[in-house]
Amino acid sequence: MNDASVSVGAWVAFAELAGPVLVAMLVIGLVTGMLQTATQIREASIPFVLKLSGVAVLSTLAGQMMMGGVERYATVLFGAIPGLIHG
């Protein structure tokens, strides 16, 4: 494993961890914004509570899968440390 593959692996692990949360927050925010615009309700706490609830549910249901990418990357990285140190 070289320096470039370590960097790419880190970005992939980050995407697997943060991607589902960011997509869920985007969808919840978009739907909430459209509903608030249609009903002319301008309350800032509604999207916040919905996003917080959505992230909590997503973390509960898919947290183990999301952390799997980080675990795989850490396992590969720890195995590659001697090669990275000694060249």
Secondary structure, DSSP 8 states (H G I E B T S, - for coil): --HHHHHHHHHHHHHHHHHHHHHHHHHHHHHHHHHHHHHT---THHHHHHHHHHHHHHHHHHHHHHHHHHHHHHHHHHHHHHHHHH-
